[in-house]
Amino acid sequence: MGRLLAISDLHVAYDENRKITEELRPESDEDWLLVAGDVGETFADIEWALTLLAGRFAQVVWVPGNHELWTPASDPVQLRGEHRYQRLVELCRALGVLTPEDPYALWQGERGPVAVAPLFLLYDYTFRPPGTRTTAEALAVAEAAGVVCTDEYLLHPDPYPSRQAWCRARLEYTEERLAALPDGVPTVLINHHPLIRQPTRVLRHPEFALWCGTEATDDWPVRFRASAVVYGHLHIPRRITRDGVPHHEVSLGYPREWRPRGGTPGRPVVIRA
């Protein structure tokens, strides 16, 4: 029987990461791979990686990271915001890869079925530094600390007026879909950013938490019966448990980050067997 495996933040623009991605293979013909965002920055790199993985795993499930939503000047595909995201969804559908826009798939395992729910939620600057009450105050504190996410320059919210507005729209859409799931069916929730703030407490630069999620999802793991939460973005692979729910950070990260860790980099994390 297959397993649910997860990985994120492959960042295949780096040659070493690209080689690791080339070597990713299932152990069973029935293994699924959950890809929690930041495959790459250019459309060509994302297409290359997802095509490769979709040809190897029984099912690939993808959610966008912030890097996929960037519009770098070097990318011939200059779509922005929602239009860029929808083009990536079209790519995934052509490859048979599931996205946050598709019906939630039911994965059958030895411990019973779970609804595999890929999410795209963004962030709304509510993971604020202590003592700040508004987004403007929080961003000023971060800037004074020399911490400004590249999203501020490359992640455009078009046609929404702001990233916060796009986040609100995604929250409303996703909450309605999760609430419609049958009662009693457990879920595996996959999102690029963590769904709770706790994982950001160990950031070397705590101000970066502003770009790492939203307080609006704090109760979602319990409310939507999560048997596991999968996320990336922080480049701090680990597992924490809150309210009995395991939260798996499954990122590969940049070579300078994974080289000192030892072991075999890029091994997918087993979420459910």
LINKA-V222528 format. One record per run of one state. SS is the DSSP state (H for helix, E for strand, - for the rest). FROM is the first residue (numbers start at 1). LEN is the number of residues. If there is no record, write none. Layout:
ss=SS from=FROM len=LEN
ss=SS from=FROM len=LEN
This chain:
ss=- from=1 len=3
ss=E from=4 len=5
ss=- from=9 len=6
ss=H from=15 len=8
ss=- from=23 len=9
ss=E from=32 len=4
ss=- from=36 len=7
ss=H from=43 len=12
ss=- from=55 len=4
ss=E from=59 len=4
ss=- from=63 len=7
ss=E from=70 len=1
ss=- from=71 len=10
ss=H from=81 len=15
ss=- from=96 len=2
ss=E from=98 len=1
ss=- from=99 len=6
ss=E from=105 len=5
ss=- from=110 len=2
ss=E from=112 len=7
ss=- from=119 len=16
ss=H from=135 len=10
ss=- from=145 len=6
ss=H from=151 len=4
ss=E from=155 len=1
ss=- from=156 len=7
ss=H from=163 len=17
ss=- from=180 len=7
ss=E from=187 len=4
ss=- from=191 len=7
ss=H from=198 len=5
ss=- from=203 len=3
ss=H from=206 len=6
ss=- from=212 len=3
ss=H from=215 len=3
ss=- from=218 len=2
ss=H from=220 len=4
ss=- from=224 len=2
ss=E from=226 len=6
ss=- from=232 len=6
ss=E from=238 len=5
ss=- from=243 len=2
ss=E from=245 len=5
ss=- from=250 len=1
ss=E from=251 len=1
ss=- from=252 len=3
ss=H from=255 len=7
ss=- from=262 len=7
ss=E from=269 len=4
ss=- from=273 len=1
